[in-house]
Amino acid sequence: MHRRSLLKASMALAAYTGLSSTSFFTAQALAAEPADGDIEFFDFDTLKKLAKDLAGKAYIDRKQVLPPTLANLEPLNFNAIRYDAEHSLWNENKGRQIDVQFFHVGMGFKTPVRMYSVDSKSKQAREIHFRPELFNYRDSGVDEAQLKGKADLGFAGFRLFKAPELARNDIVSFVGASYFRAIDKNRQYGLSARGLAVNTYAGGPEEFPDFTRFWFEAPSTPNGSRCVVYALLESPSVTGAYRFDIDCQAEQVVMDVQMQVYARTAIKQLGITPMTSMFSCGTNERRMCDTLHPQIHDSDRLAMWRGNGEWVCRPLNNPLRIQFNAFEDKDPKGFGLVQTDRAFETYEDTIDQYDKRPSLWVEPTTAWGEGSVDMMEMPTTGETLDNIVVFWTPKQPIKAGDTLGFGYKLYWAPLPPVSTPLARVHATRTGMGGFREGWAPGEHYPEVWARRFAVDFAGGGIEHLPTQAVAGNLTTIPDIEPVITASNGKVQDFQIIQLPNIKGVRVLFDWYPTNDSVEPVNLRGFIRTGARTLSETWLYQYFPPAPGKRKYVYE
């Protein structure tokens, strides 16, 4: 699939087009290094005007033919190219807390991305042109003689570093197409975000808008850990102007984003704040867990705080075929892909450290109106390919000439900055059903095929409800009532079991088919006591096997 090849190689790179000559003036050159271009006037309004003007012109894709010494690089050689720390963007400020360096073009990174340094007070900008002296090519095998005078090569992207180990303490990375990532206090990259998604699941080829230019505004104080990055986004269908106010906090990275997009053409599906992640297997999906790792995923759920105040948990799947779901909403309060389980024992992974992967939470800062949180889940056989895509889609169709504006914050953190006061979904498990819990499957053959689900809820004070002993060593909470519905088939055989170790309860039930349909079954549930809701809403999508395959392994 086209998306997967892009994600695997990180090679969906920027398109390039000439900058308008309007709104610029000539003045004394700025002193900042490594900027070496002519002085230009720049502010966010200038960028928005540029994006709007470009939307009225034909899109130009200018991937370049790289010198052979770069085009033929192997990955190990390419990774050996290092940016010279002495030429970091804000290197002249010795007390700096953050700094910027740039990625070299090469291999599949063939389209130049242009970079500019901006003085926030004077609104003066200078371009940073590519030149070999910005990089160290030792052990890369690159013939530097082929790069002399190649100022138009541009860069593949940039990365933002933080003290105390500047040039080694990588916290934000923009490289390849419009993909970008950030880390939190655990110092581990995970899922990615994008500037925009176009026609991800619209019956035709997907379009990958590119960030083609970046402008960097230094921190307002010498030792500040907050900077502003502006970006121009382009594709055949749309252009965009972005302002990223990046706050590199101790525990997390917060990006306050303002974006204005201009439609070149009509767009069937426009995805705002798209994010991509990987889910191979977890508590609810075991097909791909035939490894020494109990679970493998960057994120385990889609969390949503809907406009009406409802909290929703949708565990992720690794389906047998592509699945697309739209969750309608109006003015959402937030949503994101979340990694809730932070225990090493959950993954037993010493290389990829999935217990340290950040979550990504979107908090709208403007009214988004009507639309839907859309999610596409793709099958994957391993952990190197992102197979989960989530974004917001406006309800109104996008016509050529339309202008849309959105404001939002991106929180890269272990967990979202907000959470429900109700009980949360702790885990979802599923397996063979139709027999009494506690029996070994081979000792009891169910008369009718069924699928069992266990949904664990924790927190919200449910541990304080009165309990009652039941058979064996189990304890139930009789005041808790599960409310579970299914789009097809029937649910029955409910049990409520107390789980003292998580201060919560387990809701057990079986799903029985009532026909031969193999269409996905949408399950929805929560727990309550009387008229009082006790938990967030649990959503799940189950894929029943064909009638001839509805049997157990011991049959």
C-alpha positions as CSV (number, residue, x, y, z in Angstrom):
1,M,0.0,0.0,0.0
2,H,1.3,3.5,-0.9
3,R,1.0,4.8,2.7
4,R,3.1,2.0,4.1
5,S,5.9,2.3,1.7
6,L,6.1,6.0,2.6
7,L,6.1,5.3,6.3
8,K,8.6,2.5,6.1
9,A,11.1,4.6,4.1
10,S,10.2,8.0,5.4
11,M,10.4,9.2,1.9
12,A,7.2,11.2,1.2
13,L,9.1,14.5,0.9
14,A,8.3,18.1,0.2
15,A,7.3,19.7,-3.1
16,Y,9.0,22.9,-4.0
17,T,7.8,26.1,-5.6
18,G,9.2,29.6,-6.0
19,L,8.6,32.2,-3.3
20,S,6.6,35.3,-4.2
21,S,8.7,38.4,-4.5
22,T,6.1,40.7,-2.9
23,S,6.2,42.0,0.7
24,F,10.0,41.8,0.9
25,F,12.6,44.5,1.3
26,T,16.4,44.9,1.3
27,A,18.2,45.9,4.5
28,Q,21.4,45.3,6.4
29,A,22.2,41.6,6.6
30,L,21.3,39.8,9.8
31,A,24.2,38.5,11.9
32,A,22.6,35.0,12.5
33,E,24.5,32.0,11.3
34,P,24.3,29.8,9.3
35,A,21.7,31.9,7.5
36,D,23.4,33.4,4.4
37,G,20.5,34.5,2.1
38,D,19.2,38.0,1.3
39,I,17.0,39.8,3.9
40,E,13.3,39.4,3.5
41,F,10.3,40.7,5.5
42,F,8.4,37.9,7.2
43,D,5.4,37.4,9.5
44,F,2.5,35.0,9.7
45,D,0.3,37.2,7.6
46,T,2.9,37.2,4.9
47,L,3.0,33.4,5.0
48,K,-0.8,33.1,4.8
49,K,-0.8,35.4,1.8
50,L,1.9,33.3,0.2
51,A,-0.1,30.1,0.8
52,K,-3.3,31.7,-0.6
53,D,-1.5,33.0,-3.7
54,L,0.0,29.6,-4.4
55,A,-3.4,28.0,-4.1
56,G,-4.5,29.9,-7.2
57,K,-1.6,28.5,-9.2
58,A,-0.8,25.1,-10.6
59,Y,1.1,22.8,-8.3
60,I,4.7,22.1,-9.2
61,D,6.5,19.0,-8.0
62,R,10.2,19.6,-8.3
63,K,11.9,16.5,-7.0
64,Q,15.5,16.9,-8.0
65,V,18.1,14.6,-9.5
66,L,20.6,14.1,-6.8
67,P,24.3,13.8,-7.4
68,P,25.2,10.1,-7.6
69,T,27.2,10.2,-4.4
70,L,23.9,11.0,-2.6
71,A,21.4,9.2,-4.7
72,N,23.2,5.9,-4.4
73,L,23.8,6.0,-0.6
74,E,23.0,3.0,1.5
75,P,21.1,3.6,4.8
76,L,24.2,3.1,7.0
77,N,26.2,5.6,4.9
78,F,23.4,8.1,4.8
79,N,23.0,7.9,8.6
80,A,26.7,8.6,9.0
81,I,26.3,12.1,7.6
82,R,26.3,14.4,10.7
83,Y,25.3,18.0,11.0
84,D,28.2,20.1,12.4
85,A,27.2,21.3,15.8
86,E,29.2,24.5,15.4
87,H,26.8,25.5,12.7
88,S,23.6,24.9,14.7
89,L,21.1,27.7,14.1
90,W,21.4,29.4,17.5
91,N,24.9,28.3,18.2
92,E,26.1,31.9,19.0
93,N,23.9,31.9,22.1
94,K,26.1,30.0,24.6
95,G,23.4,29.9,27.3
96,R,20.7,28.5,25.0
97,Q,18.4,25.7,26.1
98,I,17.3,24.6,22.6
99,D,18.8,24.6,19.1
100,V,18.1,23.5,15.6
101,Q,20.0,21.4,13.1
102,F,19.1,20.1,9.6
103,F,18.8,16.8,7.9
104,H,20.8,16.1,4.7
105,V,19.1,15.2,1.4
106,G,20.0,11.7,0.0
107,M,18.6,8.3,-0.9
108,G,14.9,8.8,-1.2
109,F,15.0,12.3,0.2
110,K,15.1,14.0,-3.2
111,T,13.0,17.2,-2.8
112,P,14.6,20.3,-1.2
113,V,13.0,21.8,1.8
114,R,13.9,25.4,2.3
115,M,14.9,26.9,5.7
116,Y,14.9,30.5,7.0
117,S,16.0,32.2,10.2
118,V,13.7,35.0,11.5
119,D,14.3,37.9,13.8
120,S,11.1,38.2,15.8
121,K,11.6,41.9,16.6
122,S,12.5,43.3,13.1
123,K,10.5,40.6,11.2
124,Q,13.6,40.1,9.0
125,A,14.3,36.7,7.6
126,R,17.3,35.1,5.8
127,E,17.4,31.8,4.0
128,I,19.8,29.1,5.1
129,H,21.2,27.6,2.0
130,F,22.7,24.1,1.8
131,R,26.5,24.0,1.7
132,P,28.8,21.1,2.5
133,E,30.6,22.8,5.4
134,L,27.4,22.5,7.5
135,F,27.9,18.7,7.6
136,N,30.5,16.2,8.6
137,Y,30.8,13.4,6.0
138,R,33.3,11.2,7.7
139,D,32.6,7.5,7.3
140,S,29.7,8.3,4.9
141,G,31.5,7.6,1.6
142,V,30.1,10.9,0.2
143,D,32.3,12.6,-2.4
144,E,32.2,16.2,-1.2
145,A,33.6,17.4,-4.5
146,Q,30.2,16.6,-6.2
147,L,28.4,18.9,-3.7
148,K,30.4,22.1,-4.3
149,G,28.2,24.9,-5.5
150,K,25.0,22.9,-4.9
151,A,23.1,25.6,-2.8
152,D,19.8,24.4,-4.4
153,L,20.0,21.0,-2.8
154,G,18.1,22.2,0.2
155,F,17.5,20.0,3.3
156,A,15.3,17.0,4.1
157,G,14.0,18.4,7.4
158,F,15.1,19.6,10.8
159,R,15.4,18.5,14.4
160,L,15.1,20.5,17.6
161,F,17.5,19.8,20.5
162,K,17.4,20.6,24.2
163,A,20.1,21.2,26.8
164,P,22.1,19.9,28.6
165,E,23.4,17.7,25.7
166,L,22.7,20.0,22.8
167,A,23.2,18.2,19.4
168,R,22.5,14.9,21.1
169,N,19.3,15.5,23.1
170,D,16.8,15.2,20.2
171,I,13.2,16.2,21.1
172,V,11.4,17.2,17.9
173,S,11.9,15.9,14.4
174,F,10.4,17.0,11.1
175,V,11.6,14.9,8.1
176,G,10.0,13.4,5.0
177,A,6.7,14.8,3.7
178,S,4.7,16.4,6.5
179,Y,5.5,13.8,9.2
180,F,6.8,15.0,12.5
181,R,7.4,13.5,16.0
182,A,8.3,14.6,19.5
183,I,9.2,12.9,22.7
184,D,8.4,13.3,26.4
185,K,10.4,12.8,29.6
186,N,11.0,9.2,28.7
187,R,13.2,10.2,25.7
188,Q,11.6,7.7,23.3
189,Y,10.1,8.5,19.9
190,G,6.8,6.7,19.0
191,L,3.8,7.7,16.9
192,S,3.9,10.5,14.3
193,A,1.8,13.5,13.4
194,R,1.2,15.1,10.0
195,G,0.3,18.5,8.8
196,L,-2.7,17.4,6.8
197,A,-4.3,14.3,5.3
198,V,-6.1,14.3,1.9
199,N,-8.4,11.5,0.7
200,T,-7.0,8.8,3.1
201,Y,-10.1,6.6,2.6
202,A,-12.0,8.2,-0.2
203,G,-12.0,5.6,-3.0
204,G,-8.9,6.8,-4.7
205,P,-5.2,7.4,-4.2
206,E,-4.2,9.2,-1.0
207,E,-2.4,12.5,-1.3
208,F,0.4,13.4,1.1
209,P,0.7,17.2,1.5
210,D,4.3,18.3,2.1
211,F,5.9,21.0,4.3
212,T,8.1,22.8,1.8
213,R,9.5,25.6,3.8
214,F,10.2,26.4,7.5
215,W,10.9,29.7,9.3
216,F,12.6,29.6,12.7
217,E,12.0,32.3,15.3
218,A,14.5,32.0,18.2
219,P,13.4,31.9,21.9
220,S,12.4,35.3,23.3
221,T,15.0,35.0,26.1
222,P,18.5,33.7,25.8
223,N,17.8,30.6,28.0
224,G,14.2,30.1,26.9
225,S,13.0,26.6,26.0
226,R,10.2,27.8,23.7
227,C,10.4,28.7,20.1
228,V,8.2,29.4,17.1
229,V,8.4,27.5,13.8
230,Y,6.4,28.6,10.7
231,A,5.7,26.2,7.8
232,L,4.4,26.3,4.3
233,L,2.4,23.2,3.2
234,E,1.7,22.3,-0.4
235,S,0.1,19.5,-2.4
236,P,-1.9,19.2,-5.7
237,S,-5.1,19.9,-3.8
238,V,-4.3,22.3,-1.0
239,T,-1.8,24.8,0.4
240,G,-1.4,25.8,4.1
241,A,0.2,28.2,6.5
242,Y,1.2,26.9,9.9
243,R,2.5,28.4,13.1
244,F,3.9,26.0,15.7
245,D,4.6,27.5,19.1
246,I,6.8,24.7,20.6
247,D,7.2,24.5,24.4
248,C,9.9,22.0,25.4
249,Q,8.8,21.4,29.0
250,A,10.5,19.0,31.4
251,E,7.7,16.4,31.3
252,Q,6.4,16.9,27.8
253,V,6.4,18.8,24.5
254,V,3.4,21.0,23.8
255,M,2.8,22.5,20.3
256,D,0.3,25.3,20.1
257,V,-0.7,25.3,16.4
258,Q,-2.5,27.8,14.2
259,M,-3.2,26.7,10.7
260,Q,-4.9,28.2,7.6
261,V,-5.5,26.0,4.6
262,Y,-6.6,27.0,1.1
263,A,-8.2,24.4,-1.3
264,R,-6.8,24.3,-4.8
265,T,-9.4,21.8,-5.8
266,A,-12.5,20.1,-4.4
267,I,-11.4,17.5,-1.7
268,K,-13.5,14.5,-0.8
269,Q,-11.9,13.9,2.5
270,L,-9.8,16.5,4.4
271,G,-8.0,15.2,7.6
272,I,-7.1,17.8,10.2
273,T,-4.4,16.9,12.8
274,P,-3.7,13.5,11.4
275,M,-1.6,11.1,13.5
276,T,-0.2,7.6,12.7
277,S,0.7,4.8,15.0
278,M,1.4,1.1,15.2
279,F,-0.7,-1.6,16.8
280,S,0.4,-5.2,16.1
281,C,-1.0,-7.1,19.1
282,G,-2.3,-6.4,22.6
283,T,-4.6,-7.7,25.3
284,N,-7.5,-7.9,22.8
285,E,-5.7,-9.0,19.7
286,R,-3.3,-11.9,19.8
287,R,-2.8,-13.1,16.2
288,M,0.6,-11.4,15.8
289,C,1.9,-12.0,19.3
290,D,3.8,-15.2,18.5
291,T,7.0,-13.7,19.7
292,L,8.6,-13.4,23.1
293,H,6.9,-10.1,23.6
294,P,3.4,-10.2,25.3
295,Q,2.3,-7.1,23.5
296,I,3.6,-4.9,20.6
297,H,2.2,-1.4,20.0
298,D,3.0,2.3,20.0
299,S,-0.6,3.1,21.2
300,D,-3.3,0.9,22.6
301,R,-6.4,3.0,22.2
302,L,-8.2,6.0,20.6
303,A,-9.4,8.2,23.4
304,M,-12.1,10.9,22.8
305,W,-13.6,13.6,24.9
306,R,-16.6,14.5,22.9
307,G,-18.3,17.9,22.6
308,N,-21.2,16.7,24.8
309,G,-18.8,15.8,27.6
310,E,-18.8,12.0,27.0
311,W,-15.5,10.2,27.4
312,V,-14.9,7.3,25.0
313,C,-12.3,4.5,24.8
314,R,-11.9,2.6,21.6
315,P,-9.2,-0.1,21.9
316,L,-7.1,-0.5,18.7
317,N,-7.2,-3.5,16.4
318,N,-4.9,-5.2,13.9
319,P,-7.7,-6.3,11.5
320,L,-7.6,-8.9,8.8
321,R,-8.6,-6.3,6.3
322,I,-8.7,-2.5,6.2
323,Q,-11.4,-0.9,8.4
324,F,-12.6,2.7,8.5
325,N,-14.7,4.1,11.3
326,A,-16.1,7.6,11.7
327,F,-17.1,8.9,15.1
328,E,-19.4,11.9,14.6
329,D,-19.1,14.9,16.9
330,K,-19.5,18.7,17.3
331,D,-16.8,20.9,18.8
332,P,-14.8,18.0,20.3
333,K,-12.9,18.8,23.5
334,G,-10.1,16.5,22.6
335,F,-8.9,13.2,21.2
336,G,-5.7,11.2,20.7
337,L,-3.9,7.9,20.4
338,V,-2.8,6.9,23.9
339,Q,-0.3,4.4,25.3
340,T,-1.9,3.7,28.7
341,D,0.2,0.7,29.9
342,R,3.6,1.9,31.0
343,A,4.9,-1.3,32.6
344,F,8.0,-2.9,31.1
345,E,6.5,-6.4,31.9
346,T,3.7,-5.7,29.4
347,Y,6.1,-5.7,26.5
348,E,9.4,-7.2,27.7
349,D,11.1,-5.2,25.0
350,T,14.6,-3.9,25.7
351,I,15.2,-2.6,22.1
352,D,12.1,-0.6,21.1
353,Q,10.9,0.2,24.7
354,Y,7.2,0.4,24.0
355,D,6.6,1.1,27.7
356,K,8.2,4.5,27.1
357,R,6.4,5.5,23.9
358,P,4.6,8.9,24.2
359,S,0.9,9.5,23.7
360,L,-0.4,12.3,21.5
361,W,-3.4,14.3,22.5
362,V,-5.2,17.0,20.4
363,E,-6.9,19.8,22.2
364,P,-8.9,22.2,19.9
365,T,-8.4,25.9,20.8
366,T,-11.0,27.1,18.4
367,A,-14.6,25.9,17.6
368,W,-14.3,23.1,15.0
369,G,-18.0,22.8,14.4
370,E,-19.5,19.5,13.1
371,G,-17.5,16.6,11.8
372,S,-16.0,13.3,12.9
373,V,-13.0,11.7,14.4
374,D,-12.0,9.2,11.7
375,M,-9.9,6.2,12.1
376,M,-8.4,3.7,9.6
377,E,-6.9,0.5,10.8
378,M,-4.8,-1.6,8.5
379,P,-3.5,-5.2,8.8
380,T,0.2,-5.5,9.7
381,T,2.4,-8.5,10.2
382,G,5.1,-6.7,12.1
383,E,6.1,-3.7,14.2
384,T,7.9,-1.6,11.6
385,L,4.9,-0.3,9.7
386,D,2.4,2.2,11.0
387,N,-1.1,0.8,10.5
388,I,-3.3,3.2,12.5
389,V,-4.4,6.6,11.2
390,V,-6.6,9.1,13.1
391,F,-7.8,12.6,12.1
392,W,-10.7,15.1,12.2
393,T,-12.8,15.5,9.1
394,P,-15.1,18.6,8.8
395,K,-18.7,17.8,7.9
396,Q,-19.0,20.4,5.2
397,P,-17.6,19.3,1.8
398,I,-14.4,21.2,0.7
399,K,-14.8,23.1,-2.5
400,A,-12.1,24.7,-4.7
401,G,-11.3,28.1,-3.3
402,D,-12.4,27.4,0.3
403,T,-10.4,28.7,3.2
404,L,-10.4,26.9,6.5
405,G,-8.8,27.8,9.8
406,F,-8.1,25.6,12.9
407,G,-6.4,26.1,16.2
408,Y,-5.3,23.3,18.5
409,K,-2.6,22.1,20.9
410,L,-0.6,18.9,20.5
411,Y,0.5,17.3,23.8
412,W,3.4,14.7,23.4
413,A,3.3,13.2,26.9
414,P,3.1,9.8,28.7
415,L,-0.7,10.4,29.1
416,P,-3.1,13.1,28.0
417,P,-3.2,16.3,30.2
418,V,-6.9,15.6,31.0
419,S,-8.8,12.5,32.1
420,T,-12.3,11.5,33.0
421,P,-13.4,11.5,36.7
422,L,-15.3,8.3,36.0
423,A,-13.9,4.8,35.9
424,R,-11.6,4.2,32.9
425,V,-11.3,1.2,30.6
426,H,-8.2,-0.5,32.0
427,A,-8.0,-3.4,29.5
428,T,-10.0,-5.4,27.0
429,R,-9.6,-9.1,26.5
430,T,-11.4,-11.6,24.3
431,G,-11.3,-15.4,23.8
432,M,-13.5,-18.4,23.3
433,G,-16.8,-18.3,25.1
434,G,-20.0,-20.4,25.7
435,F,-18.8,-22.2,28.8
436,R,-18.5,-21.5,32.5
437,E,-15.5,-19.4,33.5
438,G,-13.0,-21.6,35.4
439,W,-13.5,-24.7,33.2
440,A,-10.7,-25.8,30.9
441,P,-12.0,-25.7,27.4
442,G,-11.4,-29.4,26.7
443,E,-13.5,-30.3,29.8
444,H,-16.6,-28.6,28.6
445,Y,-17.9,-28.5,25.1
446,P,-20.3,-25.6,24.5
447,E,-23.4,-26.4,22.5
448,V,-23.4,-23.1,20.7
449,W,-20.3,-21.2,19.5
450,A,-19.7,-17.9,21.3
451,R,-17.0,-15.2,21.9
452,R,-16.2,-14.1,25.4
453,F,-15.2,-10.5,26.3
454,A,-13.7,-9.2,29.5
455,V,-13.7,-5.4,29.9
456,D,-11.8,-4.1,33.0
457,F,-12.8,-0.8,34.5
458,A,-10.7,1.0,37.1
459,G,-10.9,4.2,39.2
460,G,-13.7,6.6,39.6
461,G,-14.4,5.4,43.1
462,I,-16.1,2.1,42.1
463,E,-13.8,0.2,44.5
464,H,-15.9,1.8,47.4
465,L,-19.2,0.2,46.4
466,P,-20.4,-2.7,48.6
467,T,-19.2,-6.1,47.6
468,Q,-20.6,-9.6,47.8
469,A,-18.8,-13.0,47.8
470,V,-19.7,-15.4,45.0
471,A,-18.6,-18.9,44.0
472,G,-14.9,-19.8,44.6
473,N,-12.6,-16.9,45.5
474,L,-14.5,-14.4,43.5
475,T,-16.2,-11.2,44.8
476,T,-18.8,-9.2,42.9
477,I,-20.3,-5.7,43.3
478,P,-24.0,-6.2,43.0
479,D,-24.8,-2.4,42.6
480,I,-22.9,-2.3,39.3
481,E,-25.0,-2.9,36.1
482,P,-23.3,-3.4,32.8
483,V,-25.0,-1.8,29.8
484,I,-23.7,-3.5,26.6
485,T,-25.2,-3.4,23.1
486,A,-24.2,-5.0,19.8
487,S,-24.9,-4.0,16.2
488,N,-25.5,-7.6,15.4
489,G,-25.9,-10.9,17.3
490,K,-26.7,-10.9,21.0
491,V,-24.8,-10.4,24.3
492,Q,-25.6,-12.4,27.5
493,D,-24.2,-14.4,30.4
494,F,-22.9,-11.3,32.3
495,Q,-20.7,-11.4,35.3
496,I,-19.3,-8.6,37.4
497,I,-16.0,-9.6,39.2
498,Q,-14.1,-7.3,41.6
499,L,-10.4,-6.7,40.8
500,P,-8.8,-5.3,44.0
501,N,-5.4,-5.1,42.4
502,I,-6.5,-2.3,40.0
503,K,-9.3,-1.0,42.3
504,G,-11.8,-1.9,39.7
505,V,-14.1,-4.5,38.2
506,R,-14.2,-6.9,35.3
507,V,-17.3,-7.2,33.1
508,L,-17.5,-10.6,31.6
509,F,-20.1,-11.4,28.8
510,D,-20.5,-13.6,25.8
511,W,-21.4,-12.6,22.3
512,Y,-23.5,-15.1,20.2
513,P,-24.1,-14.8,16.5
514,T,-27.8,-14.8,15.4
515,N,-27.0,-15.1,11.6
516,D,-24.2,-16.0,9.2
517,S,-23.0,-12.5,8.8
518,V,-19.2,-11.9,8.9
519,E,-19.5,-8.1,8.9
520,P,-17.8,-6.3,11.9
521,V,-19.8,-6.2,15.1
522,N,-19.8,-2.9,16.8
523,L,-20.0,-3.3,20.6
524,R,-20.7,-0.4,23.0
525,G,-20.9,-0.4,26.7
526,F,-20.5,1.2,30.1
527,I,-21.3,0.5,33.7
528,R,-23.8,2.3,36.0
529,T,-25.5,2.1,39.3
530,G,-29.2,3.0,39.1
531,A,-29.4,6.1,36.9
532,R,-25.8,7.1,37.7
533,T,-23.1,6.5,35.0
534,L,-19.9,5.0,36.6
535,S,-17.6,4.8,33.6
536,E,-16.4,6.1,30.3
537,T,-17.9,4.5,27.2
538,W,-16.2,1.4,25.8
539,L,-16.3,0.9,22.0
540,Y,-15.1,-2.2,20.3
541,Q,-15.2,-3.7,16.8
542,Y,-15.2,-7.5,16.6
543,F,-14.7,-9.5,13.4
544,P,-16.7,-12.8,13.5
545,P,-15.3,-15.8,11.6
546,A,-17.3,-17.4,8.7
547,P,-19.9,-19.9,9.9
548,G,-17.7,-22.9,8.8
549,K,-14.9,-21.6,11.0
550,R,-16.9,-21.1,14.1
551,K,-15.3,-23.8,16.2
552,Y,-12.8,-24.2,18.9
553,V,-9.3,-25.5,18.6
554,Y,-10.1,-28.6,20.7
555,E,-13.0,-29.6,18.5
